[in-house]
Amino acid sequence: MSEIQQGRFIESPGDSPAASKLLAYIRANYGTIPRFCEEKGLSRLSVAKAVKGEIRQMTLELAYSIERATDGHVSAHEWLEEPGGAS
């Protein structure tokens, strides 16, 4: 069983400020990624990859799902880069 399935903490988020905010929000309000995902109906794997910075290109669907799940604490635009790499 993987670390994510067992509900262990991810020690450090990816380089993105959004990843840091999401991990802090999850820890403060839900404790673990699996609990957050279960309560919010999100994919554990997708959220864990987002937090660890393992998603090359965040989808609009996931970015907005995270925004809704965090009641706007982590907004979709924080995950998305403008064309050409400018954010």
C-alpha positions, 0 to 999 in steps of 0.5 A: 500500500502506498504512502498516499493510500495509508494517509501518511503526511507528505513532508514537503510540497512542490515548488509551487506556492499553490502546492504549499497553500494546498498542503497547509490547508489540508493539514489544518482542516483535514489532517491528511490528503486521503481524508480531504479527498474522501470528504471532497470527492477528489482523486487522492492521486491527483491531489497528492501529485499536485501537492508534490509538484508532479503534475506538469500541466494542471488541468482546469478541471482539477484547478477549479475542483481544488478551488471549490474544495478549499472554499477559495483558499487555493484559487484556480489561477494560482495553479495555472500559467499563462501561455509563454510561461508567465504567471 
